[in-house]
Amino acid sequence: MANTITSEIKFLVELDENRVPEKLKWTAQDGGVDAEEAKAIMLSIWDSKAQETLRIDLWTKDMPVDEMKVFFHQTLVAMADTFQRATDDEKMTDTMRDFCDYFAEKMELKK
C-alpha cells in the first residue's frame, strides 16, 4: 500500500458584530503561506453525490470595488485556463477567453 501525504489549507475569518468579514487570513504551509491577509476568497467545491457545486464567497467590508473587478476578471481568466487543462476543449476555452476580454473591456480594466 502506498504512503499517502496530506496537505492542509486553512482560512481564518474575523467577523464584526454583524458577522460581516473584517479580516481574512489563509495558511498553506506546503506553499510557504503563513497567515497571509487577503481581501477576498472564492472557493468552489464539487459535491459528486449531489452533482452540484458548493461555494464560499467572502470579501472584507473594506475591499475596494475597483479591486473586486480585477479580482473577478483574474478569476475568470484562471477558470478558463483551468478549464483548458481539465478538458482540453480548445473551442470553449477560446470562447471563455473572449468573454474575459469583453469583461475587461466593459469594466475598463484594459490599459
C-alpha positions in Angstrom: 0.0 0.0 0.0 1.4 3.4 -1.0 2.0 6.1 1.6 -0.4 9.0 1.4 0.5 12.6 2.1 -1.9 15.2 3.4 -1.7 18.9 3.0 -3.8 21.4 4.8 -5.1 24.8 3.7 -6.7 27.0 6.4 -8.8 30.1 6.2 -9.4 32.4 9.2 -12.3 34.8 9.0 -12.6 37.6 11.5 -16.2 38.9 11.7 -17.7 42.1 13.1 -20.7 42.0 15.4 -23.0 41.6 12.3 -21.0 38.6 11.1 -19.5 40.6 8.2 -15.9 39.7 7.4 -13.4 42.3 8.6 -10.2 40.3 8.1 -9.4 37.2 6.1 -6.2 35.2 6.5 -5.0 32.0 4.9 -2.3 29.5 5.6 -0.9 26.8 3.2 2.3 25.6 4.8 3.2 23.4 1.8 3.0 26.5 -0.3 5.0 28.7 2.1 2.0 30.8 3.1 1.5 31.5 6.8 -1.4 33.7 7.9 -1.3 35.9 4.9 -4.0 38.6 4.7 -6.5 38.6 1.8 -9.4 40.8 0.9 -11.5 38.2 -0.8 -11.8 34.4 -1.2 -13.8 32.4 -3.8 -13.9 28.7 -3.1 -15.8 26.1 -5.2 -16.2 22.5 -4.1 -17.7 19.8 -6.2 -20.2 17.6 -4.4 -20.1 14.4 -6.6 -23.1 12.8 -4.8 -25.4 15.7 -5.3 -23.8 16.7 -8.6 -23.6 20.3 -7.6 -21.0 23.0 -6.8 -20.8 24.3 -3.3 -19.4 27.8 -2.9 -17.9 30.0 -0.3 -17.5 33.7 -1.4 -16.2 36.1 1.1 -14.8 39.5 1.0 -13.9 42.1 3.6 -16.0 45.1 4.0 -13.0 47.3 3.1 -12.4 45.5 -0.2 -12.4 48.3 -2.8 -14.8 47.9 -5.7 -12.1 48.5 -8.3 -10.0 45.7 -6.8 -13.1 43.4 -6.8 -13.5 44.0 -10.5 -9.9 43.0 -11.1 -10.3 40.0 -8.7 -13.3 38.8 -10.7 -11.5 39.3 -14.1 -8.4 37.4 -12.9 -10.6 34.6 -11.5 -12.4 34.3 -14.8 -9.1 34.1 -16.7 -7.8 31.5 -14.3 -11.1 29.5 -14.7 -10.6 29.5 -18.5 -7.0 28.3 -18.1 -8.1 25.5 -15.6 -11.0 24.5 -18.0 -8.5 24.1 -20.8 -6.1 21.9 -18.7 -9.0 19.9 -17.3 -11.0 19.3 -20.5 -8.6 20.1 -23.4 -11.6 21.8 -25.1 -10.0 24.5 -27.1 -13.2 25.9 -28.7 -14.9 26.5 -25.4 -11.7 27.8 -23.8 -11.4 30.3 -26.6 -15.0 31.4 -26.0 -14.3 31.8 -22.3 -11.2 33.9 -23.0 -13.2 36.0 -25.4 -15.7 36.7 -22.6 -12.8 37.6 -20.3 -11.6 40.1 -22.8 -15.2 41.5 -23.1 -15.5 41.7 -19.3 -12.2 43.5 -19.0 -13.2 46.0 -21.7 -16.6 46.7 -20.2 -15.1 47.1 -16.7 -12.4 49.3 -18.2 -9.7 47.1 -16.9 -7.6 47.1 -20.1 -4.7 49.6 -20.1 
